[in-house]
Amino acid sequence: MSALQEGLIWTMVLAAGADRDLSPAEVDAMRDLVEHLPVFRGFRVDRLPKVTESCATALGADGGLDKVAAFIRKTVPRGFGETAYALACDMIAAERKVHDTEIGVLDLLAELFDIDSLTCAALETAARARYARP
């Protein structure tokens, strides 16, 4: 497992857990993304629960949000900022309901990776389109 892969998984956990609940739809979406996206090639999916738990533990600690954000910034190179943002959008879209805390996570990631508002809007729209249901 690479540091990048771990950082991207922490990004997904941060977005999915922003509403204080990791829904079955979010867990399924995370597993699917890890199993199929090229950026996760070589990652053993059986490690996913351990990585998600380590992020959840960090989030629950004092100053958890700052620690998780620092870890993501350290492990996800700037060139993968849009990838991290897109994965966060996918986690939020998987549940089909957006909470204010999740918008806050997207704002944090946009700032962390210096992603402009038009790119953010495009990534958000693409996630909504991918997770649309009849």
C-alpha positions in Angstrom: 0.0 0.0 0.0 1.4 3.4 -0.9 1.1 6.5 1.2 -1.0 8.1 -1.6 -3.5 5.2 -1.5 -3.8 5.5 2.2 -4.2 9.3 2.0 -7.0 8.9 -0.6 -8.8 6.3 1.6 -8.5 8.7 4.5 -10.0 11.4 2.3 -13.0 9.1 1.5 -13.5 8.3 5.2 -13.3 12.0 6.1 -16.1 12.8 3.6 -18.2 9.7 4.4 -17.9 10.3 8.1 -18.6 14.0 8.0 -22.2 13.3 9.0 -21.0 11.1 11.9 -22.3 8.0 10.1 -20.7 5.7 7.6 -23.7 4.3 5.7 -23.7 0.9 4.0 -24.0 2.8 0.6 -20.8 4.7 1.4 -18.9 1.6 2.5 -20.0 -0.2 -0.7 -19.0 2.8 -2.8 -15.6 3.0 -1.1 -14.9 -0.7 -1.6 -16.0 -0.5 -5.3 -13.7 2.5 -5.9 -10.7 0.9 -4.3 -11.3 -2.3 -6.2 -11.6 -0.6 -9.6 -9.8 2.7 -9.9 -6.3 2.6 -11.4 -4.9 4.8 -8.5 -5.6 1.9 -6.1 -3.9 -0.8 -8.3 -1.9 -3.0 -6.1 -3.9 -2.1 -2.9 -5.1 -5.2 -1.1 -8.8 -4.6 -0.5 -8.7 -6.8 2.7 -6.6 -3.9 4.2 -9.5 -1.4 3.7 -11.1 -2.0 7.1 -7.8 -1.4 8.9 -7.1 1.8 7.0 -10.6 3.1 7.5 -10.5 2.3 11.2 -7.2 4.1 11.6 -8.7 7.2 10.1 -11.8 7.0 12.2 -9.7 6.7 15.3 -7.7 9.8 14.3 -10.9 11.7 13.6 -12.2 10.8 17.1 -9.1 12.1 18.9 -8.6 15.6 20.1 -7.9 17.9 17.1 -8.8 14.9 14.9 -10.0 17.0 11.9 -6.7 18.9 11.9 -4.7 15.7 12.2 -6.6 14.0 9.4 -6.3 17.0 7.1 -2.5 17.2 7.8 -2.1 13.5 7.0 -4.0 13.9 3.8 -1.9 16.9 2.8 1.3 15.0 3.6 0.4 11.8 1.7 -1.6 13.1 -1.3 0.6 15.1 -3.7 -0.9 18.3 -5.1 -1.2 16.6 -8.5 -3.7 14.2 -7.0 -5.8 16.9 -5.3 -8.6 16.7 -7.9 -8.6 12.9 -7.5 -9.0 13.3 -3.7 -11.8 15.8 -4.2 -13.5 13.6 -6.7 -13.4 10.6 -4.3 -14.9 12.8 -1.6 -17.7 13.8 -3.9 -18.3 10.2 -4.7 -18.7 9.3 -1.0 -21.1 12.1 -0.5 -23.1 11.3 -3.7 -23.3 7.7 -2.8 -25.7 8.5 0.1 -27.8 10.8 -2.1 -28.2 13.3 0.7 -25.7 16.2 1.4 -25.2 17.5 4.9 -23.6 20.8 5.8 -20.7 19.1 7.4 -20.0 17.3 4.1 -19.9 20.6 2.3 -17.4 21.8 4.9 -15.2 18.8 4.1 -15.3 19.7 0.4 -14.4 23.3 1.2 -11.5 22.1 3.3 -10.2 19.8 0.5 -10.6 22.6 -2.1 -8.6 24.9 0.1 -6.0 22.2 1.0 -5.3 21.4 -2.7 -6.0 24.9 -4.1 -8.8 23.7 -6.4 -10.8 26.4 -8.1 -14.6 26.7 -7.8 -15.3 25.7 -11.5 -13.3 22.5 -11.1 -15.0 21.8 -7.8 -18.4 22.3 -9.4 -17.5 20.0 -12.3 -16.3 17.2 -10.0 -19.5 17.6 -7.9 -21.7 17.5 -10.9 -19.9 14.4 -12.3 -20.4 12.6 -9.0 -24.1 13.4 -8.8 -24.4 12.1 -12.4 -22.6 8.8 -11.6 -24.7 8.1 -8.5 -28.1 9.1 -10.0 -30.8 6.6 -9.6 -34.3 6.4 -11.1 
